[in-house]
Amino acid sequence: AGSSVTLDPAELLKVSYDAGTSSINLENAIPGTSAKKDFSVTVTPTTSENTVTYAIVLNISSNTFEKCNSQTADNMCTIGANEVTYRLTNSEGSELASGDLTEANGKVTLLKETKTVSAATTYNYNLEITYVDTDADQNHNANKTFTSSLKVEFAEAN
């Protein structure tokens, strides 16, 4: 019987963050506040594998922000507004993905990428999470916290 070799795809992926840590948080934020993180993904081909699909994931461990469901005398908020949003761009500043995180918790996949490389290649990204200023009362989100960590992991191609 022949022997089989299992390739560990982990050899293909390296992630680095400009700030060294993967955390990206909003604490006691006021409307208009953003948290930003620059990061890069390096794909290094092996002799037998040069295509990889990875997911850029946000693991939200705590998120106390909420959407406004009703207006009160002391909170004339915008009902249903997206108050915490994300925007993921590449190094050229082109938007790759964006969306609402106002009441999100747990694991959120921001983007899946499939890359084929002939040599070690680095892709640069910027993630910005914003507590959006809705130009209305946002008292329901005073002193709220958004705590998350950014992760890049192997994914199945779509």
C-alpha positions as CSV (number, residue, x, y, z in Angstrom):
1,A,0.0,0.0,0.0
2,G,1.2,3.5,-0.8
3,S,1.6,6.2,1.7
4,S,-0.5,9.3,1.7
5,V,0.5,12.8,2.6
6,T,-2.0,15.2,4.1
7,L,-1.2,18.8,3.4
8,D,-2.0,21.2,6.2
9,P,-3.5,24.3,4.6
10,A,-2.3,26.4,7.5
11,E,1.0,26.6,5.6
12,L,-0.7,28.9,3.2
13,L,-2.0,31.6,5.5
14,K,-0.4,34.2,7.7
15,V,-2.2,37.2,9.3
16,S,-0.6,40.2,10.8
17,Y,-2.2,43.2,12.4
18,D,-0.7,46.7,12.5
19,A,-1.4,47.1,16.2
20,G,-0.2,43.6,17.1
21,T,-3.5,42.6,18.7
22,S,-6.6,41.4,16.9
23,S,-9.1,43.3,19.2
24,I,-11.2,46.1,17.8
25,N,-13.6,47.8,20.3
26,L,-15.9,50.7,20.9
27,E,-16.2,51.7,24.6
28,N,-18.4,54.6,25.9
29,A,-18.3,55.8,22.3
30,I,-20.1,59.0,21.2
31,P,-21.9,59.1,17.8
32,G,-19.4,59.5,15.0
33,T,-16.7,57.5,16.8
34,S,-14.8,54.9,14.8
35,A,-12.3,52.1,15.6
36,K,-9.9,51.1,12.8
37,K,-7.6,48.3,12.3
38,D,-5.1,47.7,9.4
39,F,-4.2,44.1,8.8
40,S,-2.7,41.9,6.1
41,V,-3.0,38.4,5.0
42,T,0.0,36.7,3.4
43,V,-0.7,33.7,1.2
44,T,2.4,31.5,0.6
45,P,2.0,28.7,-1.9
46,T,3.4,25.2,-1.4
47,T,4.6,22.9,-4.1
48,S,1.2,21.2,-4.3
49,E,-1.2,24.0,-3.4
50,N,-1.4,27.6,-4.6
51,T,-5.1,28.5,-4.2
52,V,-6.7,29.3,-0.8
53,T,-10.1,30.6,0.3
54,Y,-10.1,32.5,3.6
55,A,-12.8,34.3,5.6
56,I,-12.3,37.6,7.4
57,V,-14.3,37.1,10.5
58,L,-15.3,39.3,13.4
59,N,-15.8,37.4,16.7
60,I,-18.0,39.7,18.8
61,S,-17.7,38.8,22.4
62,S,-19.8,41.7,23.8
63,N,-22.2,44.1,22.1
64,T,-24.6,46.1,24.1
65,F,-25.6,48.5,21.3
66,E,-29.2,48.2,20.3
67,K,-31.6,49.5,17.6
68,C,-34.1,52.1,18.6
69,N,-37.5,50.4,18.7
70,S,-39.7,53.2,20.0
71,Q,-39.4,56.9,20.6
72,T,-39.9,58.4,24.0
73,A,-40.1,62.0,25.2
74,D,-36.4,62.0,26.1
75,N,-35.2,59.9,23.2
76,M,-36.5,60.9,19.8
77,C,-34.3,58.4,18.0
78,T,-34.4,57.0,14.5
79,I,-36.3,53.8,14.7
80,G,-34.5,50.8,13.2
81,A,-31.4,52.8,12.2
82,N,-28.1,51.0,11.6
83,E,-26.1,52.6,14.4
84,V,-23.0,50.4,14.5
85,T,-21.6,49.6,11.0
86,Y,-18.5,48.1,9.5
87,R,-16.6,48.9,6.3
88,L,-13.8,46.7,5.0
89,T,-11.5,48.2,2.4
90,N,-8.4,47.1,0.5
91,S,-5.1,49.0,0.5
92,E,-6.4,51.1,-2.4
93,G,-9.3,52.2,-0.4
94,S,-11.9,50.3,-2.4
95,E,-14.8,49.0,-0.4
96,L,-14.9,45.2,-0.3
97,A,-17.7,44.7,2.3
98,S,-19.9,46.8,4.6
99,G,-22.9,46.2,6.8
100,D,-24.8,46.6,10.1
101,L,-23.4,45.3,13.4
102,T,-25.8,47.2,15.7
103,E,-27.2,44.1,17.5
104,A,-24.7,41.5,16.2
105,N,-23.1,39.0,18.5
106,G,-20.9,35.9,18.0
107,K,-19.1,35.1,14.8
108,V,-19.8,37.4,11.8
109,T,-18.1,36.6,8.4
110,L,-17.3,40.0,6.8
111,L,-15.8,38.7,3.6
112,K,-14.6,35.5,1.9
113,E,-11.6,35.8,-0.5
114,T,-10.2,33.2,-2.9
115,K,-6.6,33.8,-3.9
116,T,-4.3,32.0,-6.3
117,V,-0.6,32.9,-6.0
118,S,2.6,31.9,-7.6
119,A,4.7,33.4,-4.9
120,A,4.2,34.6,-1.3
121,T,1.7,37.5,-1.7
122,T,0.4,39.9,0.9
123,Y,-3.0,41.5,0.7
124,N,-3.6,44.5,2.9
125,Y,-7.0,45.5,4.5
126,N,-8.5,48.1,6.7
127,L,-11.5,47.4,8.9
128,E,-13.4,50.4,10.3
129,I,-16.3,50.0,12.9
130,T,-18.3,53.1,13.4
131,Y,-20.9,54.2,15.9
132,V,-22.9,56.2,13.3
133,D,-24.2,59.7,14.1
134,T,-27.9,59.5,13.0
135,D,-28.5,63.2,13.6
136,A,-31.2,62.2,16.0
137,D,-31.3,61.2,19.7
138,Q,-29.1,58.2,20.5
139,N,-29.6,58.1,24.2
140,H,-30.5,54.4,24.1
141,N,-26.9,53.7,23.1
142,A,-25.2,55.9,25.7
143,N,-22.3,54.1,27.6
144,K,-22.6,51.0,25.4
145,T,-19.7,48.7,24.6
146,F,-18.7,46.7,21.4
147,T,-15.9,44.2,22.0
148,S,-14.6,42.0,19.2
149,S,-11.6,40.4,17.7
150,L,-10.6,40.0,14.1
151,K,-9.7,36.7,12.7
152,V,-8.8,35.2,9.4
153,E,-9.6,31.5,8.9
154,F,-9.8,28.9,6.2
155,A,-13.1,28.7,4.5
156,E,-14.9,26.7,1.8
157,A,-15.0,28.4,-1.6
158,N,-18.5,29.5,-2.5
